[in-house]
Amino acid sequence: MRSIRRPVLAAAALTAVVALTATGCGPSGDNADAKPTASSQDTTGGGAIKIPKELQDKLKEHGVDLDKWKNGEWKNWDKDKWLREAGEFINPVIKNFWDPDKINKVKPPQDPSKPSDITEDQGKTDPEPTAVPARAVKTPYTSTAPGVGLLLFSTPKGESRCSATVVKDPAHPGKSNLVWTAAHCVHAGKDGGWYRNMMFVPNFNRTGASAAQMKTTPFEDRVPSGKWWADDMATTKEWIADGGAVPGVPMAPYDFALMHVKPEESTGGKSLEEMAGSAYAVDFGAPAMTKISSLTAQGYPAEPPFDGATQQSCTDKPTRLTLDAKKPTMYRIGCTMTGGSSGGPWFIKGADGKPVLVSNTSMGPRPAQWLAGPHLGTEAKSIFDAMSKKWANQ
């Protein structure tokens, strides 16, 4: 009776339910050995793309010609060239690929999807929460919500968008280059692989201009903290194997991903956290849903009645949702945010009074009444720790 809160495509209208447009629900747990993916070490202009030697053989197996990649080969979504395994993620920077015009066109489909059924929950599930109307986050975002931003990427059906957040990196205090989002925003699951041209825009549209107003808004206000390309990506082997459309909905309890990023333009050595103005701690041992009095979800919803330009939020007391008795219980809150909010952060107040990330938007019904997000446990921490360790000396 529910449909996944999928990312929003700029391409033509999607078919009624699910598929997240070639995206899905989430990676899975029980993956203590999960490792972040390897990354591309490329230039930011017309230079050669440099790929770590350990990846070169794998890329050759897929027939990937890196010299052609930047000239349009990335549009080839043939199964044998759609990189899907954990160590096969590459995302060479294509400078100015995401220009103002293209960013402006990443909008919701003309015909909203209709509600659809998903597996009835079998575990601990509380009554459906009352819808909580989304409210606009106060501006400027560089002060009120620093580090929350827009995630842009390419899929076989066109350019798409989600939400994402800068998170703290213990290996680089105050200088993190790590970003948290939903797995279905970065990988298509069992029927595909890694999406491409993955770029994060922290504090997107900091003044909260409407979509119509943005046409005349200085690009510096739309992209106030720079454009950051993913050069490393991590999710779980379970998501890669079984995530996807409706059959993969039970994987939603593991719908999370972590990326490492680098700037498209020089920042004078400043990190993402420094440029964005903040980063958020991730709590991998957050209290049970029933012990949290208040939780806030944020993101950039882009399907009606929202236009994708402004950051919205919902605050509610979380309840429990279980899609499969063998899978972890998810957080659920009343919220009217729509597609495009996927991957956005869910915060609780930490001991110091500052927001702490405990989940991300994963799914919800149509019409929008509530959102559900995964509980971040040992599988999420293993991915995070591996990524942080990998980049500790870089």
C-alpha positions as CSV (number, residue, x, y, z in Angstrom):
1,M,0.0,0.0,0.0
2,R,3.1,2.2,-0.1
3,S,5.4,3.4,-2.8
4,I,9.1,4.2,-2.3
5,R,10.1,7.8,-2.1
6,R,12.3,7.7,-5.2
7,P,14.7,10.3,-6.5
8,V,13.2,12.8,-9.0
9,L,14.0,12.5,-12.7
10,A,14.3,15.3,-15.1
11,A,13.4,12.9,-17.9
12,A,9.8,12.2,-19.0
13,A,7.2,11.0,-16.6
14,L,7.9,7.7,-14.8
15,T,5.6,4.7,-14.8
16,A,3.3,4.5,-11.8
17,V,5.2,2.9,-9.0
18,V,8.4,2.0,-7.6
19,A,11.4,1.4,-9.5
20,L,12.9,4.5,-8.1
21,T,13.6,5.0,-11.7
22,A,16.2,2.5,-11.7
23,T,16.9,3.1,-8.1
24,G,15.6,1.2,-5.2
25,C,15.4,0.8,-1.5
26,G,18.5,0.1,0.4
27,P,21.6,-1.9,1.1
28,S,21.4,-4.7,3.5
29,G,22.8,-5.6,6.8
30,D,24.9,-8.4,8.2
31,N,27.8,-7.1,6.3
32,A,30.6,-6.6,8.8
33,D,33.1,-7.1,6.0
34,A,31.5,-4.3,3.8
35,K,34.2,-2.1,2.3
36,P,34.0,1.3,0.5
37,T,34.5,1.3,-3.1
38,A,37.6,2.3,-4.9
39,S,37.7,5.6,-6.5
40,S,38.8,7.4,-9.6
41,Q,41.7,9.9,-9.4
42,D,41.0,12.1,-12.3
43,T,41.7,15.6,-13.3
44,T,39.1,18.4,-13.4
45,G,39.5,19.5,-17.0
46,G,40.7,18.1,-20.2
47,G,43.5,16.0,-18.8
48,A,43.7,12.2,-18.7
49,I,41.7,10.3,-16.2
50,K,43.9,8.4,-13.8
51,I,42.4,5.2,-12.3
52,P,44.1,3.3,-9.4
53,K,46.0,0.3,-10.8
54,E,43.9,-2.2,-8.8
55,L,40.8,-1.1,-10.8
56,Q,42.3,-1.0,-14.3
57,D,41.9,-4.8,-15.0
58,K,38.2,-4.7,-13.8
59,L,37.5,-1.8,-16.1
60,K,39.1,-3.5,-19.0
61,E,36.9,-6.5,-18.4
62,H,33.9,-4.2,-18.8
63,G,35.3,-2.7,-22.0
64,V,35.5,0.8,-20.5
65,D,37.6,3.2,-22.5
66,L,38.4,6.0,-20.1
67,D,39.5,8.4,-22.8
68,K,36.0,8.1,-24.3
69,W,34.2,8.3,-21.0
70,K,34.4,12.0,-20.7
71,N,33.4,12.4,-24.4
72,G,30.0,10.7,-23.8
73,E,30.8,7.0,-23.3
74,W,29.3,7.3,-19.8
75,K,25.9,7.4,-21.6
76,N,26.4,3.7,-22.5
77,W,24.2,1.8,-20.0
78,D,24.6,-1.6,-21.6
79,K,24.6,-4.3,-18.9
80,D,28.2,-5.3,-19.7
81,K,29.3,-1.7,-19.2
82,W,27.2,-0.8,-16.2
83,L,29.7,-1.0,-13.3
84,R,27.9,-2.5,-10.3
85,E,30.3,-4.2,-7.9
86,A,31.6,-2.4,-4.9
87,G,35.1,-1.9,-6.2
88,E,34.0,-0.7,-9.6
89,F,32.7,2.7,-8.9
90,I,34.3,5.4,-11.0
91,N,33.1,9.0,-11.4
92,P,35.5,11.2,-13.3
93,V,35.0,14.9,-13.0
94,I,33.5,16.4,-16.1
95,K,34.0,20.1,-15.5
96,N,30.9,22.2,-16.0
97,F,28.8,19.1,-16.8
98,W,26.4,20.4,-14.2
99,D,26.1,23.9,-15.5
100,P,23.3,26.3,-14.3
101,D,21.0,25.4,-17.1
102,K,21.3,21.6,-16.4
103,I,20.9,22.1,-12.7
104,N,17.7,24.2,-13.3
105,K,16.2,21.4,-15.5
106,V,16.5,18.7,-12.9
107,K,12.8,18.8,-12.0
108,P,10.0,16.4,-11.1
109,P,8.2,14.5,-13.8
110,Q,5.0,16.0,-15.3
111,D,2.8,13.2,-14.1
112,P,3.2,12.2,-10.5
113,S,3.3,8.5,-9.7
114,K,0.3,6.8,-8.2
115,P,0.2,4.9,-5.0
116,S,1.3,1.3,-5.1
117,D,1.4,-1.7,-2.8
118,I,4.4,-3.0,-1.1
119,T,4.9,-6.0,1.1
120,E,2.7,-5.9,4.3
121,D,4.9,-5.4,7.3
122,Q,5.3,-8.4,9.5
123,G,7.2,-7.2,12.5
124,K,7.0,-4.4,15.0
125,T,4.9,-1.7,13.4
126,D,3.0,1.1,15.0
127,P,-0.2,2.7,13.7
128,E,0.4,5.0,10.7
129,P,1.4,8.5,11.9
130,T,-0.7,11.6,11.2
131,A,0.7,13.6,8.3
132,V,2.9,16.5,9.4
133,P,3.0,19.3,6.9
134,A,6.6,20.1,5.7
135,R,7.8,23.5,6.6
136,A,10.4,25.6,4.7
137,V,13.8,25.7,6.5
138,K,14.8,29.2,7.4
139,T,17.4,31.0,5.2
140,P,20.2,31.4,4.5
141,Y,21.0,27.7,4.6
142,T,24.6,28.5,5.1
143,S,23.7,29.5,8.6
144,T,20.5,27.5,9.4
145,A,21.3,24.2,7.8
146,P,25.0,24.2,6.7
147,G,26.1,21.0,5.1
148,V,22.6,19.8,3.9
149,G,22.5,19.9,0.1
150,L,21.4,18.6,-3.3
151,L,22.8,15.4,-4.9
152,L,22.8,15.3,-8.7
153,F,23.5,12.3,-10.9
154,S,22.8,10.6,-14.2
155,T,20.6,7.5,-14.8
156,P,19.6,5.6,-18.0
157,K,16.4,7.7,-18.0
158,G,18.0,11.1,-17.5
159,E,19.4,13.4,-14.9
160,S,18.1,12.9,-11.4
161,R,18.3,14.3,-7.9
162,C,18.2,13.4,-4.2
163,S,19.3,15.1,-1.0
164,A,22.4,14.5,1.0
165,T,24.5,15.7,4.0
166,V,28.1,16.4,5.0
167,V,29.0,14.2,8.0
168,K,32.0,14.4,10.3
169,D,35.1,12.3,9.7
170,P,37.1,11.3,12.8
171,A,40.2,10.9,10.7
172,H,39.9,14.6,9.6
173,P,38.4,16.7,12.4
174,G,36.9,19.8,11.1
175,K,38.0,18.9,7.6
176,S,35.6,16.2,6.4
177,N,35.0,15.3,2.8
178,L,32.3,12.7,3.6
179,V,28.7,12.8,2.5
180,W,25.7,10.7,3.7
181,T,22.7,9.8,1.5
182,A,20.4,7.0,0.5
183,A,21.6,3.9,-1.3
184,H,18.9,4.1,-3.9
185,C,20.3,7.5,-4.9
186,V,23.7,6.1,-5.9
187,H,23.1,2.5,-7.1
188,A,20.3,0.8,-9.0
189,G,20.5,-2.4,-7.1
190,K,20.2,-5.9,-8.7
191,D,19.0,-4.7,-12.1
192,G,21.8,-2.2,-12.6
193,G,24.9,-0.5,-11.1
194,W,26.4,2.8,-10.0
195,Y,24.8,5.9,-11.3
196,R,27.1,8.4,-13.0
197,N,28.2,12.1,-12.9
198,M,27.5,12.1,-9.1
199,M,27.9,15.6,-7.7
200,F,26.9,17.1,-4.4
201,V,25.9,20.8,-3.9
202,P,26.0,21.8,-0.2
203,N,23.7,24.6,0.9
204,F,22.0,24.6,-2.5
205,N,20.0,27.8,-3.2
206,R,21.0,29.3,0.1
207,T,18.5,32.2,-0.1
208,G,15.5,29.9,-0.6
209,A,14.5,31.5,-4.0
210,S,11.7,29.8,-5.8
211,A,12.4,27.7,-8.9
212,A,11.1,30.6,-11.0
213,Q,13.2,33.1,-9.2
214,M,16.3,31.0,-9.5
215,K,16.5,31.8,-13.2
216,T,17.8,35.2,-12.3
217,T,19.5,34.3,-9.0
218,P,23.3,34.5,-9.1
219,F,24.8,31.1,-9.6
220,E,26.9,31.8,-6.5
221,D,23.8,31.8,-4.5
222,R,22.6,28.5,-6.0
223,V,26.0,26.9,-5.5
224,P,27.4,28.9,-2.6
225,S,29.9,26.3,-1.3
226,G,31.1,24.8,-4.6
227,K,30.4,21.6,-6.6
228,W,31.8,18.4,-5.2
229,W,32.2,15.2,-7.2
230,A,32.1,11.7,-5.6
231,D,35.4,10.0,-6.0
232,D,34.6,7.1,-3.7
233,M,31.4,5.3,-2.8
234,A,30.2,2.7,-0.3
235,T,27.1,0.7,0.2
236,T,26.5,-2.9,1.2
237,K,26.8,-6.1,-0.9
238,E,23.2,-6.9,0.0
239,W,21.9,-3.8,-1.7
240,I,24.0,-4.4,-4.7
241,A,22.7,-7.9,-5.0
242,D,19.0,-7.4,-4.1
243,G,18.1,-3.7,-4.0
244,G,15.8,-2.2,-6.6
245,A,12.2,-1.8,-7.3
246,V,9.2,-3.2,-5.4
247,P,10.7,-6.7,-4.9
248,G,13.6,-5.0,-3.2
249,V,11.4,-3.0,-0.8
250,P,12.2,-5.3,2.2
251,M,15.8,-4.0,1.7
252,A,14.7,-0.5,2.7
253,P,16.0,-1.0,6.3
254,Y,19.5,-0.7,4.7
255,D,18.9,2.2,2.4
256,F,22.0,4.2,3.2
257,A,25.3,5.1,1.4
258,L,28.4,7.1,2.1
259,M,30.6,8.9,-0.4
260,H,33.9,10.7,-0.4
261,V,34.0,13.8,-2.5
262,K,36.5,16.3,-4.0
263,P,35.8,19.8,-5.5
264,E,35.3,20.5,-9.1
265,E,37.2,23.8,-8.8
266,S,40.2,24.6,-6.5
267,T,39.2,25.5,-2.9
268,G,42.7,26.5,-1.9
269,G,43.0,23.3,0.0
270,K,39.8,23.7,2.0
271,S,37.7,20.6,2.7
272,L,34.0,20.2,2.1
273,E,33.2,20.7,5.7
274,E,35.1,24.0,5.8
275,M,33.5,25.2,2.6
276,A,30.0,24.1,3.6
277,G,30.3,25.5,7.1
278,S,29.5,22.4,9.1
279,A,29.3,18.6,9.3
280,Y,27.2,16.4,11.4
281,A,28.1,13.5,13.7
282,V,26.5,10.2,12.9
283,D,25.1,8.1,15.8
284,F,25.3,4.4,15.0
285,G,23.8,3.5,18.4
286,A,20.9,5.8,18.5
287,P,18.1,5.1,21.0
288,A,15.2,2.9,20.1
289,M,12.4,4.7,18.2
290,T,10.1,4.6,21.3
291,K,12.8,6.4,23.3
292,I,13.2,9.4,20.9
293,S,10.9,12.2,21.7
294,S,11.6,14.3,18.5
295,L,13.2,13.7,15.2
296,T,13.6,16.1,12.2
297,A,13.9,15.1,8.6
298,Q,15.3,17.6,6.0
299,G,15.7,17.6,2.3
300,Y,14.8,19.2,-1.1
301,P,11.5,17.7,-2.2
302,A,10.9,18.3,-5.9
303,E,7.5,16.8,-6.7
304,P,4.3,18.8,-6.3
305,P,3.5,20.8,-4.3
306,F,7.2,21.5,-4.0
307,D,9.5,22.8,-6.7
308,G,12.8,21.3,-5.7
309,A,14.3,24.8,-5.0
310,T,13.8,25.1,-1.3
311,Q,14.8,23.0,1.7
312,Q,12.0,21.6,3.7
313,S,11.7,19.8,7.1
314,C,9.3,17.8,9.2
315,T,9.5,17.2,13.0
316,D,7.7,14.4,14.7
317,K,8.0,11.7,17.3
318,P,9.2,8.6,15.5
319,T,7.3,5.3,15.5
320,R,8.2,1.9,14.2
321,L,7.8,0.3,10.7
322,T,8.8,-3.2,9.8
323,L,8.6,-4.4,6.2
324,D,10.0,-7.9,6.9
325,A,10.2,-9.7,10.3
326,K,13.7,-10.7,9.5
327,K,14.9,-7.2,8.8
328,P,15.5,-4.3,11.3
329,T,12.7,-2.0,12.2
330,M,12.7,1.4,10.5
331,Y,12.0,4.9,11.9
332,R,8.7,6.4,10.6
333,I,7.4,10.0,11.0
334,G,4.5,11.9,9.7
335,C,5.7,14.1,6.8
336,T,4.5,15.5,3.5
337,M,7.8,15.8,1.8
338,T,7.8,14.3,-1.7
339,G,10.3,12.7,-4.2
340,G,13.7,14.4,-4.2
341,S,13.9,14.3,-0.4
342,S,15.4,10.8,-0.6
343,G,18.8,10.7,1.1
344,G,18.1,13.8,3.2
345,P,19.2,13.7,6.9
346,W,17.2,12.7,9.9
347,F,18.4,14.5,13.1
348,I,17.9,14.2,16.8
349,K,19.4,16.6,19.3
350,G,22.7,15.4,20.7
351,A,23.9,15.7,24.3
352,D,25.5,19.0,23.4
353,G,22.2,20.3,21.9
354,K,23.6,20.0,18.3
355,P,21.9,18.0,15.5
356,V,23.1,14.4,15.2
357,L,22.3,12.3,12.1
358,V,20.6,9.0,12.9
359,S,18.9,8.1,9.6
360,N,18.0,9.3,6.1
361,T,14.8,9.5,4.0
362,S,14.2,6.2,2.3
363,M,10.6,5.7,1.4
364,G,7.0,6.9,1.8
365,P,3.5,6.7,0.3
366,R,1.9,8.6,-2.5
367,P,0.2,11.0,-1.8
368,A,2.9,11.9,0.8
369,Q,1.8,11.4,4.4
370,W,4.8,9.9,6.1
371,L,8.4,9.0,5.6
372,A,10.5,6.0,6.7
373,G,14.2,5.8,7.3
374,P,16.7,3.1,8.3
375,H,18.2,2.6,11.8
376,L,21.9,3.0,11.4
377,G,23.6,0.1,13.2
378,T,26.7,-2.1,12.9
379,E,26.5,-2.5,9.1
380,A,26.4,1.2,8.6
381,K,29.2,1.8,11.0
382,S,31.4,-0.8,9.3
383,I,31.0,1.1,6.0
384,F,31.7,4.4,7.7
385,D,34.8,3.2,9.5
386,A,36.3,1.6,6.4
387,M,35.8,4.7,4.4
388,S,37.3,7.0,7.0
389,K,40.3,4.7,7.5
390,K,40.9,4.5,3.7
391,W,41.1,8.3,3.4
392,A,42.8,8.9,6.7
393,N,46.2,9.7,5.2
394,Q,45.0,11.5,2.1
